[in-house]
Amino acid sequence: FITDPRSAQAAKQARMSGGGTEPKSSYPQWRRLHRALDRGRALQESFIRLVEACSDPSLSMDRWLSRLESSRWLGHVKAALSTACLAAQCLDREDSNVLVHGAEGTDTTMLVTALAQLILDPSCRTLEGFQGLLEREWIEAGHPFQLRCARSASSHARGKQEAPLFLLFLDCVWQLSRQFPFSLEFWEQLLLTLFDNAYASAYGTFLCNNEKERNLCKVKESTHSLWAWLNQPEEKQQFLNPLYSHNPLVIWPSVEPQSIQLWQGLFLRWIRPSQHLDEAWVEIQRLVEGN
């Protein structure tokens, strides 16, 4: 199967300008599946509308629900998870090879491949395995962090190259952690830390747009690694899920609209006090350690 996160029309238009897709004759036994995922300006606009809605404390219930729906952010989350599940099903249930073929291969392609691996591979759901997944599928594969995360995530600026693809991925991972609370070795605090560091960081892990730029700028020689910091024993504990239990099975998330929820821990983190949730989590850790 060839899973293409573009619409058939978008792929056709790209082919007219010299890109798009390879000739069908080159893949005679392959079936192409188009599952259009928004990226670029459309995704950035959706994110901006969501941030504006979450930042307005004066909204009535009807107005809040209307603005949440009109942002279309949860629709993007659903679409990303659905496409990743499709790729995972082709591998797991059809026992087929899968090629994920996007435009440049540095945005929605990475989103689909990384999520599919989380769904299929229990080793990617450990703290160490998840770091390896991010390093392999996002950083080394060339997601342009500098272009996509050029300004503050909540900035109203509409830069041409900005798009919260990595944030969308983290949101999808949070949906998985909520639906499978025992299957991921890490919890929400790691995802929030990754979000913060993708946009503003004291470490060099997410600097530049690709490995070539990082080598030219001597990032590894001139900066510290985020992974080295969070893997320190005194820091690592805050990112671990005390309820984690190794699950060797494939985890199939529900992508029904009722199952996709707003990530309050991120989008409402500055207007919703987290004290009681933090205290509850400390108590859970204490109870688990006591047993």
N, C-alpha and C positions, 0 to 999 in steps of 0.2 A: 504494500500500500504506500502511496505517496500522499501524505497529509500536508495540505497547503493552507496556511493560515491567511490566505487572501481569497477574495471572491474570484470566481471564474472570469468575470469581466475585467477585474484589476490585473489578473495574470495575462489576459489576452492583450490588454493595452500595453503592458510592460514589454510583451514580446514584440509588438510592433516597433518599439524603439530599441530593439536589440537585446532585451533581457527576457523576463518572463519565465518561460519553461523550456525544457529541452523538447525536441521532436518526439511525438508519441512512438515513432518507430524505434527509438532508442530504448524504450521500456515496454516491449510488447506484452509482457505478462503482468504488468503493474496496473493497479487501479488507482486513479487519482481522486482524492476526497478534498473538496474545497470547504473550508470552515472559516469564514471571514472574521478576523479579529481586528478591531480598530487599533491604530497606533498613531503616533505623531500628534498633530493638532487636535484631532477628534478626542483622543484620550486625555490630552492636557486640558482641554475645555471641560470635559466631564469632571476631572479632578478639581478644577478651580470652582465649578458650581457646587460640588460637594463641600469643599472647604468653606465657601461662603455661607452655605446653609448651616453647617455645624457651628459657625462662628456667630450666628445671630440668635441671641438668647430671647428675643421678643416674639418668636414665632408661635402661633397657635398650633394645635395638633394637626388640623387639616392642612395648614400652610407648610408645616414641617414635612409631613408625608408627601405633599405635592412636590416640594423642592427636592426631597430625597429621590423621588421617582424621576423627576425631570433631569437630574444630574446624570442618570444612566450608569452610575458607577457600579452598582450591584449587578447590572446587566453585563458589564465587562468582566466582572469576577465569574459570573455564571458561564459566560462564553469561553473564558480561558480554561476553567475546570472541565467543561464539556469536551473541548477539543483535546485536552490532555488525556481524558478518559477514553476518547475514541482511539488515540494512538496506543494507549496502554492495552485496550481491548484487542486491537489488531495483533499485538505482540503476544498477549497472554492467552486469549481465547481462540484466535485464528492460527496461532503459531506461525505468524508471517513476519517477514522483514518489513521494517517501516522506515521510510525516508521522510523527514520533515523538511519541507522546501518552502521557504519564505521568499522575501524580496532580497535583502542583503544578508540575511541569516544572523543578524546581530540584535534582533528585538523579539518579535513574536515567536520566531523559531526557537530561541532560547527559552522563552516562557513555556512553550509546549514540551520541549524535551526535558527540562528540569522537573516540571510537575509530573510528567509521566514516570520519571525515575523514582520520585518520591512515592508515588502510588504503588509501583511494582516492587521496589527494592528496599527491604527493611534496613539494609546497611546505610542507606541515605537518610534514614530517620534518626540515626544517632547524632550526637553533637559533632563528633569527628567526621562522620560521613557527610553530614550536611555542609560542613565547611569545605570538604573536598568537592562536593557538588557545585557549590558557589564558585569555587576557584576554577573548576574545570569548565562549567557550562556558561558562566557569566564573565568572569574576569579574563581567563586565558583565551576564551573563544572570541573576545573582542566586543563585548557590549560597551558602547561609548558613554561611560558614566559622566565624563566631563561635559559632554554635550547635553545629555538627557537630564542631568541633575545640576544644571548651571547655576540656578538660583535657589533660594529658599523654597522648600516644597509648597509653602502656603503663599508664595508670591503671586500677585495678580498679573505679572508680566506674561506675555504670550510669545516666548521666544520660538523661533522657527524650528529649532532642533530639540526643544525640550519635550519630554514625554515621560510619565511616571511608570514605565514598563517594569522596572525593578520593584517599585512599590506595589504594583498589581500582583507580581509574583509573591511578595511577602504576604499580601492580603489573602491570596489563595492558600498559602501555607497555613496561615492562621485559621482559615475555614477548615482545613484538614485537622489541625490540632484541636479544634472545638468539636468536630464530629467524632474524632478518635482520640479522646483525652489520655489514653494509656499507651498509645502507639508511637509517639514522638518523644525522644529523650530530652528535648529542649522545650521550653515554653515561651510564652509571649514576650518575656523580657528580652530574649535574644533577638526576636524579630524587630522589636522597637529599637534596640541598639544598632542593628544593621541598617534600619531606615535612617536613623540619625547620622550614622557614619557615611552613608552614601551621599548625603547632602552637605555635611560639614563634619570633618574628621581631623583628629590629631594624628592619624595614622595614614600610611601611604597605600593601603590595600585597594582603595577605590579611586585612586588618582588616574588621570589620563583616560584615553579612549581605547587603547589596545596595548599589546605587549611591546610592539615596536616603539611606541611613544614612551612607555615606562622604561625601556632599556636606554633610549636616548637621554631621558631625564635622570637616569640612574636612581630610580625610585627606591629599589631594594637596598642600595648602598646608603641612601640619604635619609630614609625614613624608617620608622618602626612598623611592624606588621600588626594589624588588628587581631589576627589569630593568636599571635604570641601573647598578647595582653589577656584576651578572654580565656585562654587555656591555663593561665596561672591558677593554682589550686584555690587561692583566696578569692579570685574573681569568678572562676568557673562555676562555683556552687550556685550563684544567683541565676544562672541560665538553665540549670538542670530541672527537669520535671520530676518531682518526687513521686508521682503516680506512674512513672514509666514502667512498662513491662514489655519485654521483647516480643514482638508480634511478627512471626515469619510469613504471614499471609499478605496477599495483596489487599490494600485498603481502597474500597470503591466509594468515593464520596457521593452523597446525594446532591444533585444539581437542581432539584426542584426549587422553585422560587421561595417556598416557605423555609427551605433549609439554608439559604444564603442570608447571612446577617451582616449588619454594619459592624465593622471592627471598632467598637467603642473605645477600646484601650488606646488606639491611635488617634482616631478622628475626633474624639471628645476628651482627649487627655488633658487639655488645658482648661476645660470648663467643668469637668466632672472630677470631684475629689476621689483619689484612689486609696485613701488611707485604710478604709475598711476592707477593700479587696486585698491590699498588701498584708494586713493583719491576718486575714483568713488564710492567705497562702503560707504565711509563716507558721500558722497553727497546723496546717496540713503537713508541712515539712516536719514539725515536731512530732506529730502523731505517727507518721511513717517511720521516722527514725526510732521512735519509742517501741515500735513493733518489731 
